[in-house]
Amino acid sequence: MPKQLTFGGLKVDCLKTGGDWQSDIPLGCMAFYHPENDKPDMVFNLGIVEPEEQEKLLFGSDDYASPTYIYQNKSGSFEWVTRKPSGEPGLGFRISPDWSECTLYEDKTGTGGADAFRECGSMFAYAALKHHACVLHGVVMEYQGKGVLFTAASGVGKTTHARMWRDMENALILNGDRCLCRKVDGKWYAYGMPWAGSSGEYINRRVPLSLIVELERGKDNVIMPVTPFEGTLGLMQRVFATAWPGKLQNAGFDCCDELAREIPILRYACRPEPESVKVLKKTVEAI
């Protein structure tokens, strides 16, 4: 019997179909357990696959902690392969052509499935694009029933700012690194997920998405309006979408465009001090 999890209302079966696997779902992820076992939207599988002939390299980078390469096979399926910094094999995944099923067939990391599950977060972000959903790099919090997403380049202070809201205003951090945005019945929602980068902060909860804030470092606390066009360009830099052109990349960019036209976006140049929360609070409460 598979274990079923839900992320943003999307049902994901986790199962084993072959091989001597010792890994299991991380304990913290069981907050997303879904006991009904409905028809899944996606499947994460531990199993065995037959070798396939690779057609082309879609993406390859040694810049990650684990160098990552993505190939497309002649059958249309994908091969997602990571290596250790030494160049030795790390993880091997086979992904179906429609991104609905992902099979882990090799794990040489020695992490008991932790690295594999972390990698599945990126695959889920790609697969979610087919369901009018996207994952954005940012910290999402809930304040007075409103979802506020803070986006910025790494190191600008997203986490610092959100934690000041938590400590000063009792805001609830749904995820400290990634925000799953999904449109349901014509309304955008923000969801927590179990993939939260190094922040370790996440809960299984959803909130209506009310505001997106592009954070910048500034000498003063200044809020500036952002046009939908500018907002789209900014979100496209934060969305988890495929690096190669195609339907998935287009779906990610379309989500960014739709979000920028339907959700208010502000640029906030601020200092990492409590006063910055007080200034932005007036705007959030006015929405």
QUIZI-V134304 format. One record per pair of residues at least 24 apart in sequence whose C-alpha atoms are under 7 Angstrom apart, sorted by the first residue. I is the first residue (numbers start at 1). J is the second residue. D is the distance in whole Angstrom. If there is no record, write none. Layout:
i=I j=J d=D
i=I j=J d=D
//
This chain:
i=4 j=33 d=6
i=4 j=34 d=5
i=4 j=35 d=7
i=4 j=37 d=6
i=5 j=32 d=5
i=5 j=33 d=4
i=5 j=34 d=5
i=6 j=32 d=6
i=6 j=33 d=7
i=6 j=34 d=6
i=7 j=32 d=7
i=7 j=193 d=6
i=8 j=180 d=7
i=8 j=191 d=6
i=10 j=41 d=6
i=11 j=40 d=5
i=11 j=41 d=5
i=11 j=42 d=7
i=12 j=40 d=5
i=12 j=41 d=6
i=12 j=42 d=5
i=12 j=43 d=5
i=12 j=44 d=7
i=13 j=40 d=6
i=13 j=42 d=6
i=13 j=43 d=5
i=13 j=44 d=6
i=14 j=43 d=6
i=14 j=44 d=5
i=14 j=45 d=6
i=15 j=44 d=7
i=15 j=45 d=5
i=15 j=46 d=6
i=16 j=45 d=6
i=16 j=46 d=5
i=16 j=47 d=6
i=17 j=45 d=7
i=17 j=46 d=6
i=17 j=47 d=5
i=18 j=46 d=7
i=18 j=47 d=4
i=18 j=48 d=6
i=19 j=47 d=6
i=19 j=48 d=6
i=22 j=112 d=7
i=23 j=112 d=5
i=23 j=113 d=5
i=24 j=113 d=7
i=29 j=194 d=6
i=31 j=204 d=6
i=32 j=204 d=6
i=41 j=100 d=7
i=42 j=100 d=5
i=42 j=101 d=6
i=43 j=100 d=6
i=43 j=101 d=5
i=43 j=102 d=6
i=44 j=101 d=6
i=44 j=102 d=5
i=44 j=103 d=6
i=45 j=102 d=6
i=45 j=103 d=4
i=45 j=104 d=6
i=46 j=103 d=6
i=46 j=104 d=5
i=46 j=105 d=6
i=47 j=103 d=6
i=47 j=104 d=6
i=47 j=105 d=5
i=48 j=105 d=5
i=49 j=105 d=6
i=58 j=244 d=6
i=59 j=243 d=7
i=59 j=244 d=7
i=91 j=116 d=7
i=99 j=127 d=5
i=100 j=127 d=7
i=118 j=195 d=7
i=121 j=195 d=6
i=125 j=240 d=6
i=126 j=240 d=7
i=126 j=241 d=6
i=126 j=242 d=7
i=126 j=248 d=7
i=129 j=248 d=6
i=129 j=251 d=6
i=129 j=252 d=6
i=132 j=182 d=6
i=132 j=183 d=6
i=133 j=180 d=7
i=133 j=181 d=6
i=133 j=182 d=4
i=133 j=183 d=7
i=134 j=180 d=6
i=134 j=181 d=5
i=134 j=182 d=7
i=134 j=239 d=7
i=134 j=252 d=6
i=134 j=255 d=7
i=135 j=178 d=6
i=135 j=179 d=5
i=135 j=180 d=4
i=135 j=181 d=6
i=135 j=239 d=6
i=135 j=240 d=6
i=136 j=178 d=6
i=136 j=179 d=5
i=136 j=180 d=7
i=136 j=238 d=5
i=136 j=239 d=4
i=136 j=240 d=6
i=137 j=177 d=6
i=137 j=178 d=5
i=137 j=179 d=6
i=137 j=238 d=5
i=137 j=239 d=6
i=138 j=177 d=5
i=138 j=178 d=5
i=138 j=179 d=6
i=139 j=175 d=6
i=139 j=176 d=5
i=139 j=177 d=5
i=139 j=178 d=6
i=139 j=179 d=7
i=140 j=173 d=6
i=140 j=174 d=6
i=140 j=175 d=6
i=140 j=176 d=7
i=140 j=179 d=6
i=141 j=171 d=6
i=141 j=172 d=5
i=141 j=173 d=4
i=141 j=174 d=5
i=142 j=171 d=6
i=142 j=172 d=5
i=142 j=173 d=6
i=142 j=207 d=7
i=143 j=171 d=5
i=143 j=172 d=7
i=145 j=207 d=7
i=146 j=207 d=6
i=146 j=208 d=6
i=146 j=209 d=6
i=146 j=210 d=6
i=147 j=190 d=7
i=147 j=207 d=5
i=147 j=208 d=5
i=147 j=209 d=4
i=147 j=210 d=5
i=147 j=211 d=7
i=148 j=209 d=6
i=148 j=210 d=6
i=148 j=211 d=5
i=148 j=212 d=6
i=149 j=211 d=6
i=149 j=212 d=5
i=149 j=213 d=6
i=150 j=212 d=6
i=150 j=213 d=5
i=150 j=214 d=6
i=150 j=215 d=7
i=151 j=213 d=6
i=151 j=214 d=5
i=151 j=215 d=6
i=152 j=214 d=6
i=152 j=215 d=5
i=152 j=216 d=7
i=156 j=216 d=6
i=156 j=217 d=6
i=161 j=272 d=7
i=164 j=274 d=7
i=165 j=277 d=6
i=173 j=202 d=7
i=174 j=202 d=5
i=174 j=203 d=5
i=174 j=205 d=7
i=175 j=201 d=5
i=175 j=202 d=4
i=175 j=203 d=7
i=176 j=200 d=7
i=176 j=201 d=5
i=176 j=202 d=6
i=210 j=263 d=6
i=211 j=263 d=6
i=211 j=264 d=5
i=211 j=265 d=6
i=212 j=264 d=6
i=212 j=265 d=5
i=212 j=266 d=6
i=213 j=265 d=6
i=213 j=266 d=5
i=213 j=267 d=6
i=213 j=268 d=7
i=214 j=266 d=6
i=214 j=267 d=5
i=214 j=268 d=6
i=215 j=267 d=6
i=215 j=268 d=5
i=215 j=269 d=6
i=216 j=268 d=6
i=216 j=269 d=4
i=216 j=270 d=6
i=217 j=269 d=5
i=217 j=270 d=5
i=217 j=271 d=6
i=218 j=269 d=5
i=218 j=270 d=5
i=218 j=271 d=6
i=219 j=270 d=7
i=219 j=271 d=6
i=220 j=269 d=7
i=220 j=270 d=6
i=220 j=271 d=6
i=221 j=269 d=6
i=221 j=270 d=4
i=221 j=271 d=6
i=221 j=276 d=6
i=222 j=268 d=6
i=222 j=269 d=5
i=222 j=270 d=6
i=223 j=266 d=7
i=223 j=267 d=6
i=223 j=268 d=5
i=223 j=269 d=7
i=224 j=266 d=6
i=224 j=267 d=5
i=224 j=268 d=6
i=225 j=266 d=5
i=225 j=267 d=6
i=226 j=265 d=6
i=226 j=266 d=5
i=226 j=267 d=6
i=228 j=260 d=5
i=228 j=261 d=5
i=231 j=260 d=5
i=231 j=265 d=6
i=232 j=256 d=5
i=232 j=257 d=5
i=232 j=260 d=5
//
